[in-house]
Amino acid sequence: MGLKTENNNRNQINNRNQINNRNQINNRNQIINNQRQKE
């Protein structure tokens, strides 16, 4: 594989990881907000 392909693959993985991290934070915040609303 060429360098360009490897960089693209790494970028795709990084992008996916960033989206997953953001989703995890959003999910956690949503759970916290839901719990607060019940109180």
C-alpha positions as CSV (number, residue, x, y, z in Angstrom):
1,M,0.0,0.0,0.0
2,G,1.2,3.5,-0.8
3,L,1.8,6.2,1.8
4,K,-1.3,8.1,0.6
5,T,-3.6,5.1,1.2
6,E,-2.1,4.5,4.6
7,N,-2.7,8.1,5.6
8,N,-6.3,7.9,4.3
9,N,-6.9,4.8,6.3
10,R,-5.4,6.4,9.4
11,N,-7.5,9.5,8.9
12,Q,-10.7,7.4,8.5
13,I,-9.9,5.5,11.7
14,N,-9.2,8.8,13.6
15,N,-12.4,10.3,12.3
16,R,-14.4,7.3,13.4
17,N,-12.7,7.4,16.8
18,Q,-13.5,11.1,17.2
19,I,-17.2,10.5,16.3
20,N,-17.4,7.5,18.7
21,N,-15.8,9.6,21.5
22,R,-18.2,12.4,20.9
23,N,-21.1,10.0,20.9
24,Q,-20.0,8.4,24.1
25,I,-19.8,11.8,25.8
26,N,-23.2,12.8,24.4
27,N,-24.7,9.6,25.6
28,R,-23.3,10.0,29.1
29,N,-24.5,13.6,29.3
30,Q,-28.0,12.5,28.1
31,I,-28.1,9.9,30.9
32,I,-27.1,12.5,33.5
33,N,-29.7,14.9,32.2
34,N,-32.4,12.2,32.3
35,Q,-31.5,11.4,35.8
36,R,-31.6,15.0,36.9
37,Q,-35.0,15.5,35.4
38,K,-36.3,12.6,37.5
39,E,-35.1,14.2,40.7
